Amino acid sequence: MQYFDFLSADQKEDVFFKQPGEVTKDSPKHLLEYALGATLYVPGNRSDIADLIIKRKYPDLCSVVFCLEDSIGDCEVLQAENNLVSQADIIYQAQKLQNVSRDALPLMFIRVREPEQMLELGNKLGRALHLFTGFVFPKFSTFNAERYLDTLVKLSKESGINLYGMPIFETPDLMAMETRTKALQELKSTLVFYQDVILNIRIGATDVCGLYGLRRKPQTPIYDIMVIADFIKDIINYFGLQFVISGPVWEYFEDSHAATLPQRTPYWGANAGESLPLPFGPYTEGLIHETLLDLANGIHGKTVIHPTHIRAVQSLHVITMEDYLDAVSIIESADGTRGIVKSSFSNKMNEIKPHLSWAKKILLKSEIYGVYHENRSYIDILTAEQQVPNIGSYGG
C-alpha cells in the first residue's frame, strides 16, 4: 500500500516534493513500525469487512484492527470470530483471483481477548492468516505478557508467517503510582526480550480514563488530563528509546452537518494567530491539535475510531520541507568534521550529535509518508476532495 494513493498523479506532483513510498506487511520491521499512521478499529462482527478491504471503502485506509474485544458484546465473541474468518476467506479468494493485489492491502491486525484465542483463530483462518500483519493485545500487563508473546511466537513458527504483536497499556497496575514503576520495569524486561516481534506499544487512554471516572471534552487534548499525561510521560521514558509508541484514540467526530460548516480554524504550524477557513469542524480541529502534540512528544501513529479521522492524522505525518532539509544536512554532516550547521532555512542551529537520532527518524518517515513542497501542508491533503461519509466505526 501507499499513503495518499487516493490523490491523482497531478495532485501528488503538486503536494509532494518527495512522494510516499510503498509499504507492505513484508517490509523491514524498522520501516513497518513507523508506517501504521491512523490505525482504524473496526468491530469484528461487521458483515462488510471484506467489502471494506476489497472495494477500498475508505480510500485513505492503510492500517486496520479488527476488534474482538471491547467493541463487541461478551455473548458475540464466537459469532464475531466466525464472521472475521469468513470475511478473511473472501479477501483471500479475491486475492487468489487477482481481484485485489496483496501489495495494495492495508496492514491488518486482530485484537483478541486472550492469548489462547490467537491459536484458535490461526487454526480457523488457515491460509488466510497470511493476510494479517499481527495481533493487538488488550489489557497487556505483567500477568499476561509472556503468555501473549509466547503464543504469538508459537503461532508464527507453526504457520511460517511473520506475525507482530502490539500490546496496549491500559491496566490499573500501570496507572497506580504505588505499582507503576515495578510493573513498567518488569514489562520492559519482557518486551526487550521479544523486541523483534513488537511492532508498536499502544496507549489505551479510554480505559485508563475510565479507571478514574474521567472523560475528556472535545476541546481537551489528552495531554491536558494530568494523570494521563503523567502516565504517557512514563511510557515514553521507559520505552521510547527502543520501541515505537502510538498515540491514544480521539473520541469525537463531526456529524454530517457539522463537517460541512466552514470554521475559522487555527492553522497549526503557521504564524501565531493565523487562521484559515477550513471545511471541517471543531472535533477535527481538536484531533489535529492532539496529533501534533503526539508528534512533538515522540509518538508516531494514532488509534482512530472513525474513518473521517484517517486523513487528518496521516496528513500530519508527512514531513515538512524544512524538517527534511535539516535532517539531510545533519546526516551529511555527521562525519566528525563539524559540530553544528546552520539550518537551510537560516532560522535555527542544527547540532549534529544531539539531533542525529531525530534526523534519522525524519528521513525514515519521509520514505513512508513523503515530504511536502515548501508551500504545501496537511491542509492541501485535507481539502483535496470531499471527506469520507459519516459511517460509524469503533475502537478502544
NORFEN-V913590 format. One record per pair of residues at least 24 apart in sequence whose C-alpha atoms are under 6 Angstrom apart, sorted by the first residue. I is the first residue (numbers start at 1). J is the second residue. D is the distance in whole Angstrom. If there is no record, write none. Layout:
BEGIN
I/J/D ; I/J/D
END
This chain:
BEGIN
1/103/6 ; 1/104/4 ; 1/105/6 ; 6/59/6 ; 15/372/6 ; 15/373/6 ; 15/376/6 ; 16/371/6 ; 16/372/4 ; 16/373/5 ; 17/371/5 ; 17/372/5 ; 17/373/5 ; 18/370/5 ; 18/371/5 ; 19/370/5 ; 20/368/5 ; 20/369/5 ; 20/370/4 ; 21/367/5 ; 21/368/5 ; 24/103/6 ; 25/133/6 ; 33/199/5 ; 36/63/6 ; 36/301/6 ; 37/301/4 ; 37/314/5 ; 38/301/6 ; 38/302/5 ; 38/303/6 ; 38/310/5 ; 38/313/6 ; 38/314/6 ; 39/63/5 ; 39/64/5 ; 39/303/5 ; 39/304/6 ; 40/64/5 ; 40/304/5 ; 40/305/6 ; 41/65/5 ; 41/305/5 ; 41/394/6 ; 41/395/5 ; 42/66/5 ; 42/67/6 ; 42/393/6 ; 42/394/6 ; 43/67/5 ; 43/71/6 ; 44/68/5 ; 44/80/5 ; 44/84/6 ; 45/80/4 ; 45/83/6 ; 50/87/5 ; 50/91/6 ; 62/106/4 ; 63/106/5 ; 63/107/4 ; 63/108/6 ; 64/108/5 ; 65/108/6 ; 65/109/5 ; 65/110/5 ; 66/110/5 ; 67/110/6 ; 67/111/5 ; 68/111/6 ; 68/112/5 ; 69/113/5 ; 85/125/5 ; 89/128/6 ; 92/128/6 ; 107/133/6 ; 108/132/5 ; 108/133/6 ; 109/133/6 ; 109/134/5 ; 109/135/5 ; 110/135/5 ; 110/136/6 ; 111/135/6 ; 111/136/4 ; 115/148/5 ; 133/163/6 ; 134/163/5 ; 134/164/4 ; 134/165/6 ; 135/165/5 ; 136/165/6 ; 136/166/5 ; 136/167/6 ; 137/166/6 ; 137/167/5 ; 137/168/6 ; 138/168/5 ; 139/170/6 ; 139/171/6 ; 140/167/6 ; 140/168/6 ; 140/169/6 ; 164/197/5 ; 164/198/6 ; 164/199/6 ; 165/198/5 ; 166/198/6 ; 166/199/6 ; 166/200/5 ; 166/201/6 ; 167/201/5 ; 168/202/5 ; 168/203/6 ; 168/204/6 ; 169/203/5 ; 169/204/6 ; 170/204/5 ; 170/207/6 ; 170/208/5 ; 200/244/5 ; 200/245/6 ; 201/245/5 ; 202/245/6 ; 202/246/5 ; 203/248/5 ; 205/248/6 ; 221/290/5 ; 245/299/5 ; 246/299/5 ; 246/300/5 ; 246/301/5 ; 246/302/5 ; 247/299/6 ; 247/301/6 ; 247/302/4 ; 248/302/6 ; 248/303/6 ; 249/303/5 ; 249/304/5 ; 252/283/6 ; 253/283/6 ; 305/393/6 ; 305/394/5 ; 305/395/5 ; 306/393/5 ; 308/388/6 ; 315/378/5 ; 316/378/6 ; 318/369/5 ; 318/370/6 ; 318/371/6 ; 319/366/6 ; 319/371/5 ; 320/371/6 ; 320/372/5 ; 321/372/6 ; 321/373/6 ; 321/374/5 ; 327/359/4
END
